[in-house]
């Protein structure tokens, strides 16, 4: 059985997932089945949006050549057009209900590594199983919109770097 490491350790968790789940559906996360945890995670993340966007920290690309992360839950991803064509033309696409599971099958079948942006900040308001998913997404969008608008230059002089 799976148990979330305490303190959290992504390598340990995903090692457990890779060993315990033999199907294509490896997008497991301890928060996925718990509405209270989803709400708490969002409540804790929203106040950090401004800081995360304005903090200047290194964000190197991490290449998982050792396949330590068994599944990509596609919050946002970049992919070559030809490879995505393979994903959407894959006969097993219907098994996953979306491109996510099929993308992971294609990556695994071709032994292609996934790449991640270190120190990145993403908001995932709630999984589709949460009864308040739409409201949580709306709250997250409102915060992101407010912060992004506050970071825009207010005048042409600000754009040109003049005071």
C-alpha beads as a LAMMPS data file, in Angstrom:
LAMMPS data file: protein, C-alpha beads

163 atoms
162 bonds

1 atom types
1 bond types

-500.0 500.0 xlo xhi
-500.0 500.0 ylo yhi
-500.0 500.0 zlo zhi

Masses

1 110.0

Atoms # bond

1 1 1 0.000 0.000 0.000
2 1 1 1.059 3.590 -0.577
3 1 1 1.872 5.908 2.292
4 1 1 2.852 9.554 1.980
5 1 1 6.398 10.145 3.266
6 1 1 6.672 12.493 6.230
7 1 1 8.329 14.844 5.733
8 1 1 7.364 14.957 2.046
9 1 1 9.876 13.407 -0.315
10 1 1 8.851 13.330 -3.986
11 1 1 11.452 10.715 -4.972
12 1 1 10.254 8.360 -2.256
13 1 1 6.582 8.874 -3.140
14 1 1 6.982 8.366 -6.870
15 1 1 9.226 5.357 -6.265
16 1 1 6.340 3.817 -4.310
17 1 1 3.888 4.710 -7.088
18 1 1 6.104 3.177 -9.771
19 1 1 6.447 -0.044 -7.742
20 1 1 2.799 -0.338 -6.664
21 1 1 0.863 0.713 -9.769
22 1 1 1.239 -1.496 -12.803
23 1 1 -1.397 0.225 -14.946
24 1 1 -1.019 3.416 -16.969
25 1 1 -2.827 5.427 -14.296
26 1 1 0.156 6.485 -12.185
27 1 1 -0.985 10.068 -11.640
28 1 1 -1.516 9.426 -7.956
29 1 1 -0.916 12.083 -5.364
30 1 1 -1.840 11.889 -1.685
31 1 1 -4.042 14.992 -2.001
32 1 1 -6.044 13.648 -4.951
33 1 1 -8.633 11.798 -2.873
34 1 1 -9.005 14.229 0.017
35 1 1 -11.149 17.354 -0.363
36 1 1 -9.887 18.889 2.887
37 1 1 -6.285 18.567 1.711
38 1 1 -7.163 20.139 -1.659
39 1 1 -8.788 23.091 0.090
40 1 1 -5.904 23.500 2.529
41 1 1 -3.301 23.321 -0.247
42 1 1 -5.114 26.003 -2.252
43 1 1 -5.618 28.195 0.823
44 1 1 -1.892 27.970 1.550
45 1 1 -0.814 28.574 -2.066
46 1 1 -2.926 31.592 -2.998
47 1 1 -1.159 34.062 -0.672
48 1 1 2.174 33.001 -2.246
49 1 1 1.303 33.882 -5.859
50 1 1 2.832 37.397 -5.817
51 1 1 5.986 36.226 -4.035
52 1 1 6.425 33.265 -6.376
53 1 1 6.086 35.437 -9.480
54 1 1 8.388 38.200 -8.299
55 1 1 11.088 36.105 -6.611
56 1 1 14.186 35.745 -8.734
57 1 1 15.456 32.208 -8.166
58 1 1 17.278 29.816 -10.487
59 1 1 14.934 27.601 -12.479
60 1 1 17.121 25.059 -14.250
61 1 1 15.583 22.395 -16.447
62 1 1 15.690 19.001 -14.748
63 1 1 15.839 16.041 -17.111
64 1 1 14.538 12.780 -15.644
65 1 1 16.730 10.398 -17.637
66 1 1 16.507 7.800 -14.854
67 1 1 12.688 7.735 -15.031
68 1 1 12.333 8.479 -11.317
69 1 1 9.009 10.196 -11.922
70 1 1 6.679 7.554 -13.369
71 1 1 3.901 9.864 -14.556
72 1 1 3.399 13.389 -15.833
73 1 1 0.204 15.022 -14.604
74 1 1 -0.162 17.629 -17.287
75 1 1 -0.668 20.949 -15.592
76 1 1 1.203 22.605 -18.433
77 1 1 3.551 20.888 -20.817
78 1 1 5.510 21.530 -23.994
79 1 1 5.896 18.846 -26.613
80 1 1 7.154 18.593 -30.175
81 1 1 4.308 18.636 -32.697
82 1 1 5.315 15.293 -34.182
83 1 1 5.328 13.592 -30.793
84 1 1 1.948 15.081 -29.851
85 1 1 0.585 13.857 -33.192
86 1 1 1.611 10.346 -32.072
87 1 1 -0.231 10.882 -28.779
88 1 1 -3.517 11.991 -30.335
89 1 1 -3.333 9.331 -33.055
90 1 1 -2.565 6.577 -30.552
91 1 1 -5.276 3.879 -30.773
92 1 1 -5.321 3.563 -26.957
93 1 1 -6.196 7.276 -26.498
94 1 1 -9.758 6.373 -25.489
95 1 1 -8.459 4.354 -22.516
96 1 1 -7.302 7.468 -20.670
97 1 1 -10.219 9.775 -21.408
98 1 1 -7.755 12.582 -22.186
99 1 1 -4.294 13.004 -23.604
100 1 1 -2.582 12.713 -20.193
101 1 1 -2.559 8.917 -19.807
102 1 1 -1.755 8.387 -23.481
103 1 1 1.077 10.933 -23.347
104 1 1 2.585 8.970 -20.487
105 1 1 2.228 5.675 -22.385
106 1 1 3.946 7.145 -25.466
107 1 1 6.781 8.592 -23.347
108 1 1 7.262 5.234 -21.585
109 1 1 7.030 3.174 -24.790
110 1 1 9.687 5.355 -26.441
111 1 1 11.779 5.647 -23.238
112 1 1 11.700 9.437 -23.524
113 1 1 12.642 11.427 -20.419
114 1 1 10.409 14.096 -18.958
115 1 1 11.829 17.504 -18.203
116 1 1 10.756 19.750 -15.354
117 1 1 11.385 23.368 -14.502
118 1 1 12.956 23.406 -11.031
119 1 1 11.565 25.781 -8.429
120 1 1 8.457 26.402 -10.505
121 1 1 5.159 27.420 -8.969
122 1 1 1.895 26.134 -10.322
123 1 1 -1.627 26.278 -8.991
124 1 1 -3.855 23.249 -9.200
125 1 1 -7.034 24.442 -7.472
126 1 1 -8.728 21.044 -7.197
127 1 1 -9.031 17.678 -8.820
128 1 1 -12.166 16.960 -10.831
129 1 1 -13.541 14.883 -7.966
130 1 1 -13.915 17.893 -5.621
131 1 1 -17.507 19.077 -5.238
132 1 1 -16.395 22.741 -5.179
133 1 1 -13.930 22.467 -8.086
134 1 1 -15.438 25.296 -10.158
135 1 1 -15.559 27.666 -7.185
136 1 1 -11.970 26.839 -6.243
137 1 1 -10.814 27.402 -9.813
138 1 1 -12.651 30.737 -9.831
139 1 1 -10.958 31.817 -6.596
140 1 1 -7.529 30.856 -7.949
141 1 1 -8.174 32.660 -11.223
142 1 1 -9.257 35.810 -9.371
143 1 1 -6.023 35.893 -7.350
144 1 1 -3.828 35.206 -10.381
145 1 1 -5.628 37.885 -12.393
146 1 1 -5.337 40.448 -9.574
147 1 1 -1.622 39.773 -9.065
148 1 1 -0.813 39.771 -12.789
149 1 1 -2.643 43.077 -13.303
150 1 1 -0.793 44.643 -10.358
151 1 1 2.533 43.685 -11.938
152 1 1 1.780 45.413 -15.262
153 1 1 3.424 48.782 -15.917
154 1 1 1.004 51.635 -15.203
155 1 1 2.399 54.102 -17.730
156 1 1 4.500 54.340 -20.849
157 1 1 7.351 55.713 -18.720
158 1 1 7.366 52.550 -16.608
159 1 1 7.590 50.472 -19.788
160 1 1 10.557 52.591 -20.962
161 1 1 12.218 52.339 -17.524
162 1 1 11.822 56.050 -16.702
163 1 1 10.434 57.471 -13.474

Bonds

1 1 1 2
2 1 2 3
3 1 3 4
4 1 4 5
5 1 5 6
6 1 6 7
7 1 7 8
8 1 8 9
9 1 9 10
10 1 10 11
11 1 11 12
12 1 12 13
13 1 13 14
14 1 14 15
15 1 15 16
16 1 16 17
17 1 17 18
18 1 18 19
19 1 19 20
20 1 20 21
21 1 21 22
22 1 22 23
23 1 23 24
24 1 24 25
25 1 25 26
26 1 26 27
27 1 27 28
28 1 28 29
29 1 29 30
30 1 30 31
31 1 31 32
32 1 32 33
33 1 33 34
34 1 34 35
35 1 35 36
36 1 36 37
37 1 37 38
38 1 38 39
39 1 39 40
40 1 40 41
41 1 41 42
42 1 42 43
43 1 43 44
44 1 44 45
45 1 45 46
46 1 46 47
47 1 47 48
48 1 48 49
49 1 49 50
50 1 50 51
51 1 51 52
52 1 52 53
53 1 53 54
54 1 54 55
55 1 55 56
56 1 56 57
57 1 57 58
58 1 58 59
59 1 59 60
60 1 60 61
61 1 61 62
62 1 62 63
63 1 63 64
64 1 64 65
65 1 65 66
66 1 66 67
67 1 67 68
68 1 68 69
69 1 69 70
70 1 70 71
71 1 71 72
72 1 72 73
73 1 73 74
74 1 74 75
75 1 75 76
76 1 76 77
77 1 77 78
78 1 78 79
79 1 79 80
80 1 80 81
81 1 81 82
82 1 82 83
83 1 83 84
84 1 84 85
85 1 85 86
86 1 86 87
87 1 87 88
88 1 88 89
89 1 89 90
90 1 90 91
91 1 91 92
92 1 92 93
93 1 93 94
94 1 94 95
95 1 95 96
96 1 96 97
97 1 97 98
98 1 98 99
99 1 99 100
100 1 100 101
101 1 101 102
102 1 102 103
103 1 103 104
104 1 104 105
105 1 105 106
106 1 106 107
107 1 107 108
108 1 108 109
109 1 109 110
110 1 110 111
111 1 111 112
112 1 112 113
113 1 113 114
114 1 114 115
115 1 115 116
116 1 116 117
117 1 117 118
118 1 118 119
119 1 119 120
120 1 120 121
121 1 121 122
122 1 122 123
123 1 123 124
124 1 124 125
125 1 125 126
126 1 126 127
127 1 127 128
128 1 128 129
129 1 129 130
130 1 130 131
131 1 131 132
132 1 132 133
133 1 133 134
134 1 134 135
135 1 135 136
136 1 136 137
137 1 137 138
138 1 138 139
139 1 139 140
140 1 140 141
141 1 141 142
142 1 142 143
143 1 143 144
144 1 144 145
145 1 145 146
146 1 146 147
147 1 147 148
148 1 148 149
149 1 149 150
150 1 150 151
151 1 151 152
152 1 152 153
153 1 153 154
154 1 154 155
155 1 155 156
156 1 156 157
157 1 157 158
158 1 158 159
159 1 159 160
160 1 160 161
161 1 161 162
162 1 162 163
